[in-house]
Amino acid sequence: METNVVLAVLFWGCLLLGMPESRGQEAERYEGYFRAGKPAGEMKRYYPDGKLQARMVYRGDTVEAVLYSRKSDCSMRGKYVGRKKQGIWEYFKNDCLLMKEEYRDQVLNGKTVRFFSTGNPAEEKGGSGNCIMITDSCG
């Protein structure tokens, strides 16, 4: 009898330890395909609660990335080439565009534009460090 109780405790303990904290169900953390040990095509990464955290499309050494907040709205999107930020990156809050930045080989290079919540440009800063402030006529 005592052996059965110990085995039952071990069984349920191991079962419970393998479960995540939320509701005893684990959502898939990643979804996608690999080719020759590297991600290929669309890959998705999820938060522990199962909501989408990132969607990345791999084409050779280029990755188009969209990252999402825990509220499921887009928080940033852009491109990596050889694991370095490249080109225009856009940053959002509550699906409103906050800022655009331009990168070359992971280094901020080019124009940075910040936006009002209305979508109108608030500030533009060029690669030379000059800054132009723009007032928003809508608010």
C-alpha positions, 0 to 999 in steps of 0.5 A: 500500500505504501509503495502504491502511494509513493508511486502515485505521488511520484507520477503526479509530481512528475506530471505536474512539474512538466506542466506550465503554470497557466491552466496546465496546458502548454501552447506551442512556443515555435512553429515553422520549418528548418532546412539544413538546420536553419529556419526556412520560410515563415516561423512564428514564436508565441508567448507562454499564454499562446499569443503570437509574439513574432512572425519572421519570414526567412529567405537566405540570410534575410529575415522580415520580422514583425514583433507583437506586444502581449496585447496582440498588436504590432510593436515593431517591424523591419528586416535583418540581413545577416542578423543585423538590422537593415533598412527601415524599421517601424515602431508602434504603440497600440497600432499607431506608428510612433517612429521610423528609423533607418539602419545599415548593418545594425547601426542607425544610419539615415533619417529618424522620424517620430510621429504624433498619435494623429499619424503626422510627423512630429520630428525628423532627424537626419544622418547629419544630426540636424533636427527639425521639429514639426508642430501638429495642427490637429492636436 
